[in-house]
Amino acid sequence: MKDILDRAAAYFDHAEVFYLNEKGRKIEARDGEICAVEFKEEEGYALRVIKGARPAFAYTYDRVDPAGKLIANVEALLPVMEKDEDSVFAPACEGYPDSRLYDAAGMAVGDDEKRSMLIAMEKTIREHDGRIRAVRNCEFHEVELEAALGNSNGVLVEGRKTLFVWSAMAVAGQGDDEVSWYDWRWSDDLTGIDSTRMGLDIAEKVISMLSAEQIPTGTYEGILTPRAASDLLGILSESFLAENLYKDKTQLKGREGTRCFAKGLRMVDSGMAGPDAFAFDGEGVPSFENVVVDDGVFQTFLYDTYFARKLGRASTGSSVRSGLKSPPRCGARGMYVGKGVRDILAPMTNGIVIEDLMGTHTANTVTGDFSVGCLGYICKNGERKPFQGVMFSGNVFDIFKSVGETGTDLTFYGPVGSPSIYVEGLKISGT
């Protein structure tokens, strides 16, 4: 990588090189046997340059003279690129966090043992109850990632991590009634997930959803479990991005230091939290723990280097890369709602519990309005019955203004995570 950077620096005003080597393996089990194994490896370089205030980007997977190919590609692009005086690369800095995200012991565990663990999880689901008709997408994913970044400002940093992901879908039926439940869990180390316990949780959940019915239209009080709450946080997270501040696409513009959310609510975006945790961001800036909401008070937007320069601020380490094929962009890296002090699900006796949302991609990320399908349970006098086939509508700003309590079960689903949250004023359209 250093050789590519040195060669590029001789041609352009500024240069940045990103190296990625990602090895992945997927194993799938079905009916007590391993039915599929897939391997993939992605290794290559991405180059960003600036010349005469014109930025350009290129990438290559070619291992023969990657520097020559990258330089030729960006040189061809530069004449058609518009000038942008705010195009800059991150400055050299110190103080990278100790990542400890690589599980060498987990990677050393033999293939047979990992397959056995997956078969045991699939068996646990399949044999839990006679009403379970099928187990699908019972998979184990193993990822080993190495990344490095250097630029002409003196940034030169590298790191590596592992990620182990278990997932499965159970299908249960009773007469003409058929329901399914899918879940996935991840850890940076192999021992971080009890896959057999996870299988049991999936099996119990799908059985509990049998005989689900619609519930009456109304406004309820109740709980959104971590998966549902994380989906809503994913919609809200767009409002914290400096890119949307610059483009005037956030309701939070000009509201730093004001209470925009429920008293006691804390939200953090950490580069060291969630499955995408890494010691540095997509531009080589150290990962920070950015408190965006404290006691309900909005604290700060999230800045990458580009929008920090445009808005006269400093980067918060909020640059993300989706891989080699795209340049970095401003984004949340590990946003989560802070945990409470007690389990709020177990004592729930009256109200609703929303377990899953369908269609959150249709939400308006600017206004926060949403109308999505949902399923869960209705609780009356301690008795819990499943429901489905209803719509849940509202506004994510109003939801997080109305959080009365958070649980202790913080769970990440992708780059966002949340514990269960108790909310009043949940609008349901049912029967």
Residue, then its C-alpha position, 0 to 999 in steps of 0.5 A: m500500500k505504501d508503494i501505491l501511495d508514494r507513486a500516487a503522491a508524485y502525480f497528484d496534489h493529494a492522494e489516499v489509498f485504501y486496502l481491503n482483504e475480506k475472507g468469508r465463509k458460509i455454511e448452511a445446515r438442513d435436516g441434520e446435514i450440511c447442505a452448502v458451503e461457500f467461500k469468498e475473498e475480496e482483496g484490492y485497493a481503492l485510490r482517491v486523489i485531488k488535483g487542482a481541487r478536482p477529486a477522483f476515485a478508482y478501485t482495482y482487484d488486479r494484483v499485477d501493478p495495481a498502482g499503475k491501473l489506479i493512477a491511469n483510471v483516476e487520471a482519465l476521470l479528472p478532466v470531467m470532474e467538477k472542482d470542489e474546494d472542500s475536498v480534503f483528506a483526513p489529517a494525521c492523528e494519534g490515539y487510535p483505540d485498542s480494538r481487540l476485535y480479532d479472535a485468533a482462537g476462534m479462527a483456529v477452531g476446526d471446521d468440523e467443530k463449527r459444522s457440528m455447532l451449526i447442525a446442533m442449532e438446526k436440530t434444536i429448532r427442528e425437534h423443539d415442537g412437532r408443529i415446527r414444519a421446516v428450518r430454513n436459512c440455518e447458517f453460520h457466517e465467518v468473516e476475517l477482515e484486514a484493512a489499511l489506509g494511508n494518505s499524503n497527509g501522513v495517515l498510515v493505519e491498519g487493523r483487522k477483525t473477525l465476525f461470526v454470525w449465526s442465523a436461522m428461520a423456523v416455520a411452524g404450522q397448525g392446521d391452515d395457520e402457518v407462521s415463520w420467525y427469522d433471527w440472526r446474532w453476531s459476535d467478534d469472537l466465536t464463543g460470544i454466541d450460544s448457538t444452541r440457546m439461540g436455536l431454542d429462542i427461535a423455536e420458542k418464538v415461532i411457536s408462540m406466534l401461532s394462532a395470531e389474530q388482528i387486534p382492534t384499532g387504537t392507541y396503545e401503550g407498550i414495548l418495542t423489543p430491540r429489533a423493532a426499536s432498532d428499525l425505528l432508530g435506523i430511520l432516526s439515525e439519518s437525522f444526525l448526519a452532517e450531510n443531511l444537515y448541510k442539505d437541510k434534510t433534518q428536523l434537528k437543524g439548529r437544535e443542538g443543546t435543546r431537549c428533543f427527546a425523552k428525558g433520561l434518553r441517551m443515544v451514542d454513535s460509537g465506532m467501536a460498537g456493533p458488527d461494523a466496529f473498527a479502530f478507525d473510520g473510512e478515512g483513517v480517523p480514530s473511532f470515537e464514542n459520540v454522545v448524540v443525545d444525553d438526557g434527551v438533549f440533542q448534543t451533536f451531528l455526526y461529521d466526516t472530513y468533507f462535511a466537517r470542512k463545509l460546516g466548520r467543524a471537526s470530524t467525529g470519525s463518522s465516515v463509512r465504507s461499504g467496500l472497495k467499489s464506493p468512496p467513503r461517505c458520512g454515516a452512523r457507525g454503531m448507533y445505539v440507545g443506552k440501556g436501562v436498569r431493569d428488564i422491562l419485558a417480563p413485568m409487562t401485563n397490560g398493553i402490546v409488545i411489538e416484536d417486528l416491523m415490516g416495510t421500514h424502508t418506506a419511512n420518510t427519513v426527513t420528517g420521520d413519518f412511517s406506516v409499517g406492518c407489525l406483529g407481536y403480542i397483546c397483553k391483558n391481565g398477564e395473559r399474552k396472545p400473538f397478533q399480526g396483520v396490523m399497521f403501526s404508524g407514527n413519527v420516529f421523533d414522537i416515538f423517541k420523545s415518548v420513551g418512558e423506560t429502556g430495558t437491559d437487553l441492548t441488541f445490535y441489528g446491523p449498525v444500529g442497536s437498542p434495548s427494549i423501550y417502553v412507549e405510550g401512544l402507539k397507534i395501531s390500525g387493525t380490526 
